[in-house]
Amino acid sequence: VQLQASGGGLVQAGGSLRLSCAVSGRTFSELTLGWFRRAPGKERAFVAGIDESDTLTIYRDSVKGRFTISRDNAKNTVYLQMNDLKPEDTAIYYCGVAQEWRLVKILSKYKSWGQGTLVTVSS
């Protein structure tokens, strides 16, 4: 499976961005998908996940109420809408395919990754 993330950029604190991740090579509607991020000097960390049936979502505490993960099965794309961005959201954001929903927060249980897209939030 191949993943192509896009949509990153430079934004001021309080602004918004929408990340996209186009997926190919697998039946998209069968995939559990997640977004992770790697902030400067830190390890890659879970941000949000969505199950294959588009009924379950989960978020890290620090983005709840600000970020929304969604998917469009017709476009084979998963999105991360990010509102009220903060400087601490600055990171490279990666989309990935999880082995299954119950493992969606575990980095080592991802089978494939996109190349990452950089989000920089200025104060």
N, C-alpha and C positions, 0 to 999 in steps of 0.2 A: 504494500500500500504506500502511496505517496501523498504527502501533505504539503501544502504551500500556504504559509501564513502571510498576511499583509495587513496594512492599516495602521501601523505604528507611526509615531512622529513626535514632534515637540508641541507641548500644550502647557498653558498656564494652569496653576492650581485652581480647582473649581471647574475646569473645562471637561470636555467629553471626547472620547474616541471610540470608534467601533472597529474591533479587530475581526478579520475574516480568516477562515482556514478552509481552503478547497481540498477535497479528498478524492483520490482516484485509486483504482486498482482493487477495490473491494466493494461489496454491496453495502452502500452507505447506511441504509436503514437497519443494518445488523450490528452497527458499531456503537460501542460506548466511547464517548470522547471526553477529553479533558483539556484544560488550559493550566499550564504551570508558568512560573516566572523565575528568573534568576536575577536578583538585585546585585549591584556591585559588591563584591567581597562576600557574597552569601551563596548558599547552595540553592539549587533549583527547588522551588516549593510549589505545592498545590495551590491553585486559585479557584477553579470551578470545574464541575463535571456535569454531564448530561447522559442519561441512559439511552439505549437504542430505540426505545419506544417513545421517546420525547415526553415522558410523564414524570420523570424524577430529575431533580437538579440538586446540587450541593455546592456550598461555597466555604472558603476559609472565612473565619470570623471577621477579619479586618476589611473585607470587601462586601459583606452582607448589606443589602439595602442600597449599594452603589453600583455593583456590577450585575449584569444579567447574561447568562449563557443561553443560547438558543440554537436551533438547527433548522435548516431548510432541506428536506430530503429531495426535493425536486432539483435543487441546485448542488447537491452533494457538498454542502457548506455548513460549517459551524461558526457561530459568531460569539463575540464577547463584547457586549455593550458596557462601556466604562464611563460612569458619570461621577461628578464631584471628585475628580482626580486630585490626589495629594502627592507631594514630593516623594513620599515613601512608596508610591506605586511605580516609581522609576525602575525599570528592569527590561530585560529581554523576555518577551512572552513567547511561549512555545505551545503548539497544539499537539495532541497525541492521541493514539488509539489505545485504550485500556483493554486488558484481557477480559474483564467482566465488571459489572457495576459495583460489586462489593469491594473491588480492589481499586476503584477509581482514584482514590487519594494517595495511592502508593506508587512512588516514582519508579521503582524497580519492576512494577507489573505492567509497564507500558511496552507495547510491541513496536511501535513506530512513532517517529517524531517529525515535525516540520522543522524548517531551518531557523525559525525564530524571527520576531519582529521587535524592534527597539521602541520602547515608550519612554519618553523623557518628560517629566513634569517639573516645571520651574515654579519657584515660590514667588 
